Amino acid sequence: MDRLTIRGTTAELPAFDPDIELAPTRSLDSSEVTSGFVYEGANLRSLDLDAIKLITGQVRELRTARAEFSDVRADSVEFSGCDFSSLSWTESKLSRVRFTNCKMLGAQLTGLTLENVVFANCKLDYAILDNVKATGPVVFFGCSLAESEFESCDLSNTVFDGCSLRLTEFGRGTYQGCDLRGNDLSTIRGVSNLSRVAIDQAQMIQLAEALVADLRIDFREDD
C-alpha cells in the first residue's frame, strides 16, 4: 500500500490493485455505489452528488462551474487536476483520498470527517473549513491557503508542509499535535487558538509577528 510520510506522520494513499483495470464511467451521480472507476475530462455546468459512495477510483481533469456534494462516502479515491468552482461539500466522510493539483478556490467544506487524506499542490485560497474533523492523518503539502478560514475544526495531528498561509485564519478549534513546521507563519490569524501545535525555533519570531498583527499593537516612539 502506498504511503506519504512527512516528519513522522504517515498517511495511507488510495490503493489500486495493479491486476484490476479501472473502468471508465460517464457519471458520478449514481444513487448506488460507484466503484473501480475512472471519470476523466468532464466539463460541467454543475455537479450535484448526494448520498452516494465512491469506492476505489480516479477523477481526473474534472471542471465544474458549480458543485454541491452532500453525504458522500469516498474511500480510496484520487482527484487530480480538478477545478471545483463554487464547491460546497457537506456532511461527508473521506478515507484514503488524495487531491493533487486541484483548485478549490472559495470552497465551503462543512462537517467533513477526514482520515488519511492528502491535499498536494492544491489551491484552497479563500476556502472556509467549518467543523472539519481529522480522525486520522491529514496532510496539506505545497498548498495555497491564502485567506482561508478554519473554524470549529479538529486538526489534531494534521501536517502543513511548504504551504502558503498568507492571512490564513485559525479560529476556535482543536489543534493538538498539528505540525506547522516548514511554513511561514508571520501573517496567519488566530495565533491565540493554536494551543499545543508543533513549530520549530525559527518560527517563534514569525508567530510573534502574527500575534502583534492580531492584537493590533501600535508601536510609538517617545516624544
C-alpha positions in Angstrom: 0.0 0.0 0.0 1.4 3.4 -1.0 2.0 5.9 1.8 3.1 9.5 2.2 5.3 10.3 5.2 6.2 13.8 6.4 8.1 14.3 9.6 6.8 11.1 11.2 3.2 11.4 10.1 2.2 8.8 7.6 -1.0 8.9 5.5 -2.2 6.0 3.5 -2.8 6.8 -0.1 -5.6 5.4 -2.4 -5.0 1.7 -3.1 -5.4 0.4 -6.6 -4.9 -3.3 -7.5 -2.5 -3.4 -10.4 -4.2 -6.6 -11.6 -7.6 -4.9 -11.9 -8.2 -2.2 -14.6 -10.4 0.7 -13.5 -13.4 1.1 -15.8 -14.4 4.5 -17.4 -17.7 5.9 -16.2 -19.8 8.6 -17.7 -21.3 9.9 -14.5 -20.6 10.1 -10.8 -24.1 10.9 -9.6 -25.5 7.4 -9.5 -27.6 6.7 -6.4 -25.7 3.4 -6.0 -22.1 2.7 -5.2 -19.7 3.7 -7.9 -16.6 1.5 -7.6 -13.5 0.6 -9.6 -13.9 3.6 -11.9 -12.2 6.4 -13.8 -14.0 9.7 -14.5 -12.0 11.9 -16.8 -12.1 15.2 -18.7 -15.7 16.3 -17.9 -16.5 20.0 -18.2 -19.8 20.5 -16.4 -22.1 23.5 -15.6 -23.0 21.8 -12.3 -22.4 18.6 -10.4 -24.6 17.5 -7.5 -23.6 14.4 -5.5 -26.0 13.4 -2.7 -25.9 10.3 -0.5 -23.5 8.3 -2.7 -20.4 6.1 -2.2 -17.3 6.4 -4.4 -15.1 3.4 -3.8 -11.6 2.9 -5.4 -11.4 5.2 -8.4 -9.8 8.2 -10.0 -11.4 11.6 -11.0 -9.2 13.4 -13.5 -9.4 16.9 -15.0 -12.9 17.4 -13.9 -14.1 21.0 -14.2 -17.4 22.4 -12.8 -18.9 25.8 -12.7 -20.8 24.8 -9.6 -20.5 21.7 -7.4 -22.6 20.6 -4.4 -21.6 17.4 -2.5 -23.5 16.1 0.5 -23.4 12.8 2.4 -20.6 11.5 0.2 -18.6 8.5 1.3 -15.3 8.4 -0.5 -12.8 5.6 0.1 -9.6 5.1 -1.9 -10.3 7.8 -4.4 -7.8 10.2 -6.2 -8.8 13.6 -7.5 -6.2 15.0 -9.9 -6.2 18.2 -11.9 -9.7 19.1 -11.0 -11.3 22.6 -10.9 -14.2 22.7 -8.4 -15.7 26.2 -8.7 -18.2 27.3 -6.1 -17.8 23.9 -4.3 -20.0 23.2 -1.3 -19.1 19.9 0.4 -21.0 18.9 3.5 -21.5 16.1 6.0 -19.3 13.5 4.3 -16.5 11.1 5.2 -13.3 10.8 3.2 -10.8 8.0 3.8 -7.6 7.3 1.8 -8.4 10.2 -0.5 -5.8 12.3 -2.3 -6.3 15.6 -4.0 -3.5 16.5 -6.4 -3.2 19.8 -8.3 -6.8 20.7 -7.7 -8.4 24.1 -7.5 -11.0 24.7 -4.7 -11.0 28.5 -4.6 -13.6 29.7 -2.1 -14.8 26.2 -1.3 -17.1 25.7 1.6 -16.2 22.4 3.4 -18.6 21.8 6.3 -18.9 18.8 8.6 -16.4 16.6 6.9 -14.6 13.7 8.6 -11.1 13.1 7.1 -8.9 10.0 7.6 -5.8 9.5 5.6 -6.5 12.5 3.3 -3.8 14.3 1.4 -4.0 17.7 -0.3 -1.0 18.1 -2.6 -0.2 21.2 -4.5 -3.8 22.4 -4.3 -5.3 25.9 -4.3 -7.6 26.4 -1.4 -7.5 30.2 -1.3 -10.5 31.9 0.4 -11.8 28.4 1.4 -13.9 28.1 4.6 -13.5 24.8 6.5 -16.1 24.6 9.3 -16.4 21.7 11.7 -13.9 19.6 9.8 -12.6 16.7 11.9 -9.3 14.8 11.3 -9.8 11.3 12.7 -6.6 10.0 11.1 -3.6 11.6 9.3 -4.3 14.6 7.2 -1.6 16.4 5.1 -1.6 19.7 3.3 1.6 19.6 1.1 2.6 22.5 -1.1 -0.9 24.0 -1.0 -2.0 27.7 -1.1 -4.4 28.6 1.7 -4.3 32.3 1.4 -7.1 34.0 3.3 -8.8 30.6 4.1 -10.5 30.0 7.4 -10.6 27.1 9.8 -13.5 27.3 12.3 -14.6 24.8 14.9 -12.2 22.2 13.4 -10.3 19.4 15.0 -7.0 19.4 13.2 -5.2 17.2 15.7 -2.0 15.7 14.2 -2.6 17.3 10.9 0.5 18.3 8.9 1.0 21.5 6.9 4.3 21.5 4.9 5.5 24.1 2.4 2.1 25.8 2.3 1.3 29.4 1.7 -0.6 30.6 4.8 -0.9 34.3 4.0 -3.7 35.7 6.2 -5.0 32.1 6.9 -7.2 32.3 9.9 -7.2 29.5 12.6 -10.4 30.0 14.5 -11.6 28.2 17.6 -10.9 24.5 17.5 -8.6 21.7 18.5 -5.0 21.8 17.1 -3.1 19.5 19.5 -0.2 18.0 17.7 -0.9 19.9 14.5 2.5 20.3 12.8 3.1 23.7 11.3 6.8 23.4 10.7 8.1 24.2 7.2 5.7 27.1 6.7 5.8 30.9 7.0 3.6 31.8 9.9 4.2 35.5 10.1 0.9 36.5 8.6 -1.5 33.9 10.0 -4.5 34.9 12.1 -5.8 33.4 15.3 -2.5 32.7 16.9 -4.1 32.5 20.4 -6.1 29.5 19.3 -3.1 27.4 18.3 -2.6 25.6 21.6 -0.1 22.7 21.6 0.8 22.9 17.9 4.3 21.9 16.8 6.7 24.6 15.4 10.4 24.9 15.1 12.5 27.5 16.9 12.9 29.9 14.0 9.1 30.2 13.7 8.8 31.8 17.2 9.6 35.1 15.7 7.0 34.6 12.9 4.3 33.8 15.5 5.3 36.9 17.4 4.8 39.0 14.3 1.4 37.3 13.7 0.4 37.9 17.3 1.3 41.6 17.1 -0.9 41.9 14.0 -3.8 40.0 15.7 -3.7 42.3 18.7 -3.3 45.4 16.5 -0.5 46.7 18.7 0.6 50.2 17.9 4.4 50.9 18.3 5.1 54.5 19.2 8.3 56.4 19.8 8.8 58.7 22.8 8.1 62.3 22.1 
